[in-house]
Amino acid sequence: MIRYKKEFKQSLVEMHNQGRSYTDLSAEYGPSVDSIRNWVKLYALRIESTEGPYSADRSVYERP
């Protein structure tokens, strides 16, 4: 399994949020469409949640 750096994941999430499709990002950068979709969902949850185990002191891109 390939591990991607947090910054790389965040950049793909930002590109998707700016209008790029999962398919385009997958073809250009390598991660699967499902992986990118999951990162987008996790990033959205992180923004919505300011309390609990995934608050500002912990990244949703890394397992506890």
mmCIF file of the C-alpha atoms, coordinates in Angstrom:
data_MODEL
# 
_entry.id   MODEL 
# 
loop_
_atom_site.group_PDB 
_atom_site.id 
_atom_site.type_symbol 
_atom_site.label_atom_id 
_atom_site.label_alt_id 
_atom_site.label_comp_id 
_atom_site.label_asym_id 
_atom_site.label_entity_id 
_atom_site.label_seq_id 
_atom_site.pdbx_PDB_ins_code 
_atom_site.Cartn_x 
_atom_site.Cartn_y 
_atom_site.Cartn_z 
_atom_site.occupancy 
_atom_site.B_iso_or_equiv 
_atom_site.pdbx_formal_charge 
_atom_site.auth_seq_id 
_atom_site.auth_comp_id 
_atom_site.auth_asym_id 
_atom_site.auth_atom_id 
_atom_site.pdbx_PDB_model_num 
ATOM 1  C CA . MET A 1 1  ? 0.000   0.000  0.000   1.00 0.00 ? 1  MET A CA 1 
ATOM 2  C CA . ILE A 1 2  ? 1.290   3.438  -0.953  1.00 0.00 ? 2  ILE A CA 1 
ATOM 3  C CA . ARG A 1 3  ? 1.307   6.107  1.747   1.00 0.00 ? 3  ARG A CA 1 
ATOM 4  C CA . TYR A 1 4  ? 0.845   9.679  0.600   1.00 0.00 ? 4  TYR A CA 1 
ATOM 5  C CA . LYS A 1 5  ? 2.011   12.740 2.506   1.00 0.00 ? 5  LYS A CA 1 
ATOM 6  C CA . LYS A 1 6  ? -0.575  14.935 4.163   1.00 0.00 ? 6  LYS A CA 1 
ATOM 7  C CA . GLU A 1 7  ? 0.362   17.916 1.997   1.00 0.00 ? 7  GLU A CA 1 
ATOM 8  C CA . PHE A 1 8  ? -0.163  15.896 -1.185  1.00 0.00 ? 8  PHE A CA 1 
ATOM 9  C CA . LYS A 1 9  ? -3.600  14.749 -0.033  1.00 0.00 ? 9  LYS A CA 1 
ATOM 10 C CA . GLN A 1 10 ? -4.600  18.272 0.924   1.00 0.00 ? 10 GLN A CA 1 
ATOM 11 C CA . SER A 1 11 ? -3.507  19.624 -2.447  1.00 0.00 ? 11 SER A CA 1 
ATOM 12 C CA . LEU A 1 12 ? -5.655  17.061 -4.268  1.00 0.00 ? 12 LEU A CA 1 
ATOM 13 C CA . VAL A 1 13 ? -8.603  17.900 -2.000  1.00 0.00 ? 13 VAL A CA 1 
ATOM 14 C CA . GLU A 1 14 ? -8.151  21.591 -2.780  1.00 0.00 ? 14 GLU A CA 1 
ATOM 15 C CA . MET A 1 15 ? -7.953  20.912 -6.517  1.00 0.00 ? 15 MET A CA 1 
ATOM 16 C CA . HIS A 1 16 ? -11.154 18.869 -6.330  1.00 0.00 ? 16 HIS A CA 1 
ATOM 17 C CA . ASN A 1 17 ? -12.869 21.633 -4.380  1.00 0.00 ? 17 ASN A CA 1 
ATOM 18 C CA . GLN A 1 18 ? -11.847 24.043 -7.159  1.00 0.00 ? 18 GLN A CA 1 
ATOM 19 C CA . GLY A 1 19 ? -13.649 21.925 -9.744  1.00 0.00 ? 19 GLY A CA 1 
ATOM 20 C CA . ARG A 1 20 ? -11.295 19.145 -10.824 1.00 0.00 ? 20 ARG A CA 1 
ATOM 21 C CA . SER A 1 21 ? -12.935 15.726 -11.120 1.00 0.00 ? 21 SER A CA 1 
ATOM 22 C CA . TYR A 1 22 ? -11.831 12.669 -9.161  1.00 0.00 ? 22 TYR A CA 1 
ATOM 23 C CA . THR A 1 23 ? -11.087 10.937 -12.467 1.00 0.00 ? 23 THR A CA 1 
ATOM 24 C CA . ASP A 1 24 ? -8.825  13.748 -13.714 1.00 0.00 ? 24 ASP A CA 1 
ATOM 25 C CA . LEU A 1 25 ? -6.918  13.905 -10.441 1.00 0.00 ? 25 LEU A CA 1 
ATOM 26 C CA . SER A 1 26 ? -6.499  10.138 -10.337 1.00 0.00 ? 26 SER A CA 1 
ATOM 27 C CA . ALA A 1 27 ? -5.213  9.976  -13.907 1.00 0.00 ? 27 ALA A CA 1 
ATOM 28 C CA . GLU A 1 28 ? -2.783  12.847 -13.416 1.00 0.00 ? 28 GLU A CA 1 
ATOM 29 C CA . TYR A 1 29 ? -1.450  12.156 -9.906  1.00 0.00 ? 29 TYR A CA 1 
ATOM 30 C CA . GLY A 1 30 ? -1.901  8.405  -9.336  1.00 0.00 ? 30 GLY A CA 1 
ATOM 31 C CA . PRO A 1 31 ? -4.121  7.751  -6.312  1.00 0.00 ? 31 PRO A CA 1 
ATOM 32 C CA . SER A 1 32 ? -7.358  5.913  -6.978  1.00 0.00 ? 32 SER A CA 1 
ATOM 33 C CA . VAL A 1 33 ? -10.640 7.738  -7.413  1.00 0.00 ? 33 VAL A CA 1 
ATOM 34 C CA . ASP A 1 34 ? -11.883 6.103  -4.196  1.00 0.00 ? 34 ASP A CA 1 
ATOM 35 C CA . SER A 1 35 ? -8.852  7.315  -2.231  1.00 0.00 ? 35 SER A CA 1 
ATOM 36 C CA . ILE A 1 36 ? -9.301  10.891 -3.393  1.00 0.00 ? 36 ILE A CA 1 
ATOM 37 C CA . ARG A 1 37 ? -13.037 10.747 -2.657  1.00 0.00 ? 37 ARG A CA 1 
ATOM 38 C CA . ASN A 1 38 ? -12.271 9.509  0.873   1.00 0.00 ? 38 ASN A CA 1 
ATOM 39 C CA . TRP A 1 39 ? -9.759  12.308 1.436   1.00 0.00 ? 39 TRP A CA 1 
ATOM 40 C CA . VAL A 1 40 ? -12.313 14.889 0.339   1.00 0.00 ? 40 VAL A CA 1 
ATOM 41 C CA . LYS A 1 41 ? -14.867 13.451 2.792   1.00 0.00 ? 41 LYS A CA 1 
ATOM 42 C CA . LEU A 1 42 ? -12.339 13.309 5.632   1.00 0.00 ? 42 LEU A CA 1 
ATOM 43 C CA . TYR A 1 43 ? -11.239 16.874 4.990   1.00 0.00 ? 43 TYR A CA 1 
ATOM 44 C CA . ALA A 1 44 ? -14.871 18.048 5.085   1.00 0.00 ? 44 ALA A CA 1 
ATOM 45 C CA . LEU A 1 45 ? -15.409 16.240 8.396   1.00 0.00 ? 45 LEU A CA 1 
ATOM 46 C CA . ARG A 1 46 ? -12.259 17.825 9.816   1.00 0.00 ? 46 ARG A CA 1 
ATOM 47 C CA . ILE A 1 47 ? -13.471 21.310 8.943   1.00 0.00 ? 47 ILE A CA 1 
ATOM 48 C CA . GLU A 1 48 ? -16.924 20.691 10.441  1.00 0.00 ? 48 GLU A CA 1 
ATOM 49 C CA . SER A 1 49 ? -15.579 19.178 13.648  1.00 0.00 ? 49 SER A CA 1 
ATOM 50 C CA . THR A 1 50 ? -13.726 21.412 16.073  1.00 0.00 ? 50 THR A CA 1 
ATOM 51 C CA . GLU A 1 51 ? -14.078 19.087 19.060  1.00 0.00 ? 51 GLU A CA 1 
ATOM 52 C CA . GLY A 1 52 ? -13.375 15.464 19.820  1.00 0.00 ? 52 GLY A CA 1 
ATOM 53 C CA . PRO A 1 53 ? -10.495 13.186 18.880  1.00 0.00 ? 53 PRO A CA 1 
ATOM 54 C CA . TYR A 1 54 ? -10.009 14.824 15.473  1.00 0.00 ? 54 TYR A CA 1 
ATOM 55 C CA . SER A 1 55 ? -9.786  18.412 16.598  1.00 0.00 ? 55 SER A CA 1 
ATOM 56 C CA . ALA A 1 56 ? -7.138  20.879 15.473  1.00 0.00 ? 56 ALA A CA 1 
ATOM 57 C CA . ASP A 1 57 ? -4.358  19.065 17.325  1.00 0.00 ? 57 ASP A CA 1 
ATOM 58 C CA . ARG A 1 58 ? -4.771  15.906 15.245  1.00 0.00 ? 58 ARG A CA 1 
ATOM 59 C CA . SER A 1 59 ? -4.928  15.282 11.494  1.00 0.00 ? 59 SER A CA 1 
ATOM 60 C CA . VAL A 1 60 ? -7.626  13.096 9.940   1.00 0.00 ? 60 VAL A CA 1 
ATOM 61 C CA . TYR A 1 61 ? -5.032  12.060 7.401   1.00 0.00 ? 61 TYR A CA 1 
ATOM 62 C CA . GLU A 1 62 ? -3.087  10.075 9.987   1.00 0.00 ? 62 GLU A CA 1 
ATOM 63 C CA . ARG A 1 63 ? -4.358  7.202  12.041  1.00 0.00 ? 63 ARG A CA 1 
ATOM 64 C CA . PRO A 1 64 ? -4.288  7.709  15.827  1.00 0.00 ? 64 PRO A CA 1 
# 
